[in-house]
Amino acid sequence: MLDYNKNFKKYSRELRTNLTEAEKHIWARLRCKQLKNKQFYRRKIIGNYIVDFYCPEAKLVIEIDGGQHYSEAGKTRDEERDKTLQEQGLVILRFSDREVFKNVSGVMARIYAGL
């Protein structure tokens, strides 16, 4: 079972109600077991992080990155986060919000292959 920081529960709920447009675009294609009949959760708390989307059966985390992830500080935080999650046996797929809008079929194909 994955670690869970209950202190993030309220913030996770808030984030679920305020998805970005790119996240909404992906969530519309993941929800209700549309992809390989796999259950996905949005804004799932894992340890001290809240991931964008998570499929427990595949141990797959999907992150949709906006501009803040491309600064040096953002890249460093993401690397540390990814390392921590990978140490728990999770696979992380990262996509830019631009990629979601320009090539959603390619993004979905990569997610499908990751399952």
C-alpha positions in Angstrom: 0.0 0.0 0.0 1.2 3.5 -0.8 2.0 6.1 1.8 -0.7 8.7 2.3 -0.4 12.1 3.9 -3.9 12.9 5.3 -2.9 16.5 5.7 -3.3 17.0 2.0 -6.8 15.7 1.8 -8.5 19.1 1.8 -6.1 20.5 -0.8 -6.5 17.4 -3.0 -10.3 17.9 -3.0 -9.8 21.6 -4.0 -7.5 20.6 -6.8 -10.0 18.1 -8.1 -12.6 20.8 -8.6 -10.1 23.1 -10.3 -8.5 21.1 -13.1 -6.7 22.9 -15.8 -8.1 22.8 -19.3 -5.4 20.3 -20.3 -6.2 18.1 -17.3 -9.9 18.2 -18.2 -9.1 17.2 -21.7 -7.2 14.1 -20.5 -9.7 13.3 -17.6 -12.5 13.1 -20.1 -10.6 10.3 -21.8 -9.5 8.4 -18.6 -12.6 8.5 -16.4 -15.1 5.7 -16.2 -12.6 3.0 -17.2 -12.5 4.1 -20.8 -8.9 3.1 -21.3 -8.3 -0.7 -21.2 -11.0 -0.9 -18.6 -8.6 0.6 -16.0 -9.6 2.8 -13.1 -7.9 6.2 -12.8 -8.1 8.7 -10.0 -7.4 12.4 -10.3 -5.4 14.4 -7.8 -4.4 11.3 -5.8 -2.4 11.7 -2.7 0.7 9.5 -2.7 3.1 10.1 0.2 3.7 13.9 0.4 2.6 14.5 -3.2 -0.6 15.0 -5.1 -0.3 13.5 -8.5 -2.5 14.6 -11.4 -3.8 11.1 -12.4 -3.1 7.6 -11.0 -4.0 4.1 -12.1 -3.3 1.8 -9.1 -3.6 -1.4 -11.2 -0.8 -0.3 -13.5 1.1 1.7 -10.9 1.0 4.5 -13.4 1.2 8.2 -12.6 0.3 10.8 -15.3 1.4 14.4 -14.9 0.3 17.2 -17.1 2.8 20.0 -16.8 2.2 23.7 -17.3 4.8 26.5 -17.6 5.9 26.4 -14.0 7.5 23.0 -14.5 10.0 24.3 -17.0 11.9 26.7 -14.7 15.1 25.4 -13.0 13.3 25.2 -9.7 10.4 23.4 -11.2 12.6 20.9 -13.0 14.5 20.2 -9.8 11.2 19.6 -7.8 9.9 17.3 -10.5 13.1 15.3 -10.6 13.0 14.8 -6.8 9.3 14.0 -6.9 9.7 11.5 -9.7 12.6 9.8 -8.0 10.6 9.4 -4.8 7.6 8.0 -6.7 9.7 5.6 -8.7 11.3 4.3 -5.5 7.8 3.2 -4.6 7.5 1.2 -7.8 5.5 3.7 -9.8 5.9 4.7 -13.5 5.6 8.4 -14.3 4.5 9.7 -17.6 4.8 13.5 -18.1 3.2 15.5 -20.8 3.2 19.3 -21.4 -0.2 21.0 -21.5 0.8 22.1 -25.1 1.3 18.5 -26.1 -2.2 17.6 -24.8 -3.8 20.3 -26.9 -1.7 19.7 -30.0 -1.6 15.9 -30.0 -4.1 14.4 -27.6 -4.2 11.2 -29.7 -0.4 10.7 -29.3 -0.7 11.4 -25.6 -3.4 8.8 -25.2 -1.4 6.3 -27.2 1.5 6.7 -24.9 -0.7 6.3 -21.8 -2.3 3.2 -23.4 1.1 1.7 -24.0 2.0 2.4 -20.4 -0.8 0.3 -19.1 
